[in-house]
Amino acid sequence: MLLKFAIREFQSDREFKNLSPVTIEGYLRVLNEFHEFCINQEIVDVSDVTPSIIKSYLVHCQKKRGNNPTSINDKIRNLKIFFNFLEKEEIISEKKNPAKKIGYAKEDIKIEIFTDSQIRQMLNYYSRLKYRDKTFYAYRDYCIIYVLLGTGVRLGELVNLKWDDVDLKNGVITVFGKKRQMRSVPITKKLILELAEYKTFVQQQFVTPSEFVFTNRKNEPLTTDAVKSIFKRLKKKMNFKNVRLSAHTFRHTFCSIMIRNGCDILSLQRMLGHSSLAMVNRYYSLFGTALKEINDKHNPLNTLDL
């Protein structure tokens, strides 16, 4: 089968399984990039793809695209899922599965987070934007940071958030995460008040407000790329060093502060929507200073008269 047709088959299967558009988009981004690489190598059929071709593609991504080990591993993961699908559908045999023995790259365990000072700097920047033509954008972007920092939700979960998913009375938002898994995330009084005020502001801006919490000036829901563009513009204004200004950095920051303040591992796992404790354990191992503070405060030896 031609590689381009195999990719279409895979896309149809993911859509039939009702995967989120964001997840499907992520698969296609990698597969289309891989397809283009294969064409340049004069490979058009899936049966001609070998482990060597995949390794060459990954080296190309590393050297020409500047992909770090984490990005490389994401691409390996997507390719494995794709070729395993082709094997399951008997388009290729198990022996001809070129991704089977491709190992993952060793990652440097480093998770960037914002400092308290950087968080205040970003929020203060939007607070100072008082120009009439900037009011909507400033208020919206300010609220986006508040939601990301106060809930730890993923970028895809943020842009898909609807007002019907926001329960201001009980202090809970409902988000749809990976594999369309639904979960409830508690929100604090500060965030409740911020969202309530923002909702009133939005209702005053548009004759018929959107069902989505975050929209553009045309009242259309924001896309993930639109939010990334917001952060690119903000990055130029902030000029932060050694930290990436992204939705995921806010997620990491949420985790680090929750751990620092004594949140237990199972509660954090549920709030983040992780299916296993592996990633949450990584957070706990990295933010060890927080654990030291918690241990100093709660250690049994503190209360025993020895």
Stockholm file with secondary structure:
# STOCKHOLM 1.0

chainA/1-306         MLLKFAIREFQSDREFKNLSPVTIEGYLRVLNEFHEFCINQEIVDVSDVTPSIIKSYLVHCQKKRGNNPTSINDKIRNLKIFFNFLEKEEIISEKKNPAKKIGYAKEDIKIEIFTDSQIRQMLNYYSRLKYRDKTFYAYRDYCIIYVLLGTGVRLGELVNLKWDDVDLKNGVITVFGKKRQMRSVPITKKLILELAEYKTFVQQQFVTPSEFVFTNRKNEPLTTDAVKSIFKRLKKKMNFKNVRLSAHTFRHTFCSIMIRNGCDILSLQRMLGHSSLAMVNRYYSLFGTALKEINDKHNPLNTLDL
#=GR chainA/1-306 SS CBHHHHHHHHHHHHHHTTCCHHHHHHHHHHHHHHHHHHHHTTCCBGGGCCHHHHHHHHHHHHHTSCCCHHHHHHHHHHHHHHHHHHHHTTSSCSTTCTTTTCCCCCCCCCCCCCCHHHHHHHHHHHHHCCCGGGHHHHHHHHHHHHHHHHHCCCHHHHHTCBGGGEETTTTEEEEECGGGCEEEEECCHHHHHHHHHHHHHHHHHCSSCCSBSSBCTTSCBCCHHHHHHHHHHHHHHHCCSSSCCSHHHHHHHHHHHHHHTTCCHHHHHHHHTCSSSHHHHHHHHHTHHHHHHHHHHHCGGGTSCC
#=GC SS_cons         CBHHHHHHHHHHHHHHTTCCHHHHHHHHHHHHHHHHHHHHTTCCBGGGCCHHHHHHHHHHHHHTSCCCHHHHHHHHHHHHHHHHHHHHTTSSCSTTCTTTTCCCCCCCCCCCCCCHHHHHHHHHHHHHCCCGGGHHHHHHHHHHHHHHHHHCCCHHHHHTCBGGGEETTTTEEEEECGGGCEEEEECCHHHHHHHHHHHHHHHHHCSSCCSBSSBCTTSCBCCHHHHHHHHHHHHHHHCCSSSCCSHHHHHHHHHHHHHHTTCCHHHHHHHHTCSSSHHHHHHHHHTHHHHHHHHHHHCGGGTSCC
//
